Amino acid sequence: MKTKDKILESAAALFNKHSVGEISVNHIAKEIGISPGNLRYHYKTKEDIVHKIWDRLTVHLDEIWSDPEIHFNESAIAQWLFNLGNLYY
């Protein structure tokens, strides 16, 4: 996995566990074992990380929602909700 992806995954997990306000780039860097400078090479600010996580989330939501099976049966709707929940954790 690329460092940029590790940063986003770790940041999302930390944000979900604590809150965005409680987590700094130093916390994220420590979580994945890189220096804060290395993290800032990939993302200049915590806000950049949050925006990238949001961008990825909306792409996944669009992919899930555009599934034509969702509109036809309860099982597909249940699967869509399950997949939606997984995006947040």
C-alpha positions as CSV (number, residue, x, y, z in Angstrom):
1,M,0.0,0.0,0.0
2,K,1.3,3.5,-0.9
3,T,2.2,5.9,1.9
4,K,-0.6,8.3,0.7
5,D,-3.2,5.6,1.1
6,K,-1.8,4.5,4.5
7,I,-2.1,8.1,5.6
8,L,-5.7,8.4,4.5
9,E,-6.7,5.0,6.1
10,S,-5.0,5.8,9.4
11,A,-6.4,9.3,9.5
12,A,-10.0,8.1,8.8
13,A,-9.7,5.4,11.5
14,L,-8.3,8.0,14.0
15,F,-10.9,10.6,13.1
16,N,-13.7,7.9,13.6
17,K,-12.2,6.8,16.9
18,H,-11.6,10.2,18.4
19,S,-12.7,13.2,16.3
20,V,-11.1,15.3,13.6
21,G,-10.4,18.1,16.1
22,E,-8.5,15.9,18.5
23,I,-6.2,14.4,15.9
24,S,-3.2,16.2,14.5
25,V,-0.9,15.4,11.6
26,N,1.6,14.3,14.2
27,H,-0.8,11.7,15.6
28,I,-1.4,10.4,12.1
29,A,2.3,10.2,11.3
30,K,3.0,8.4,14.6
31,E,0.2,5.9,13.9
32,I,1.8,4.7,10.7
33,G,5.4,5.1,11.8
34,I,6.5,8.0,9.5
35,S,7.8,11.4,10.4
36,P,5.5,14.5,10.3
37,G,7.7,15.9,7.6
38,N,7.1,12.8,5.4
39,L,3.4,13.1,6.0
40,R,3.5,16.8,5.0
41,Y,5.3,15.8,1.8
42,H,2.1,14.0,0.8
43,Y,-0.5,16.3,2.4
44,K,0.4,19.8,3.5
45,T,-2.3,20.1,6.1
46,K,-4.8,18.1,8.0
47,E,-7.5,19.8,6.0
48,D,-6.0,18.4,2.8
49,I,-6.3,14.9,4.3
50,V,-9.9,15.5,5.3
51,H,-10.8,16.8,1.8
52,K,-9.2,13.7,0.2
53,I,-11.1,11.4,2.5
54,W,-14.3,13.2,1.7
55,D,-13.5,13.0,-2.1
56,R,-12.9,9.2,-1.8
57,L,-16.1,8.8,0.2
58,T,-18.3,10.6,-2.3
59,V,-16.8,8.5,-5.2
60,H,-17.7,5.3,-3.2
61,L,-21.1,6.6,-2.4
62,D,-21.8,7.3,-6.1
63,E,-20.6,3.8,-7.1
64,I,-22.8,2.2,-4.5
65,W,-25.8,4.3,-5.3
66,S,-25.5,3.8,-9.0
67,D,-25.9,0.0,-8.7
68,P,-29.1,-0.8,-10.6
69,E,-30.0,-3.7,-8.4
70,I,-30.6,-1.4,-5.4
71,H,-33.9,-0.3,-6.8
72,F,-35.3,-3.8,-7.3
73,N,-35.1,-5.8,-4.2
74,E,-34.8,-5.7,-0.4
75,S,-31.6,-7.7,-0.4
76,A,-29.8,-5.3,-2.6
77,I,-31.0,-2.3,-0.5
78,A,-29.7,-4.1,2.6
79,Q,-26.4,-4.7,0.9
80,W,-26.2,-1.1,-0.1
81,L,-26.7,0.0,3.5
82,F,-24.1,-2.5,4.7
83,N,-21.6,-1.1,2.1
84,L,-22.4,2.4,3.1
85,G,-21.7,1.6,6.7
86,N,-18.4,0.1,5.8
87,L,-17.3,3.4,4.2
88,Y,-17.3,5.1,7.6
89,Y,-15.3,2.5,9.5
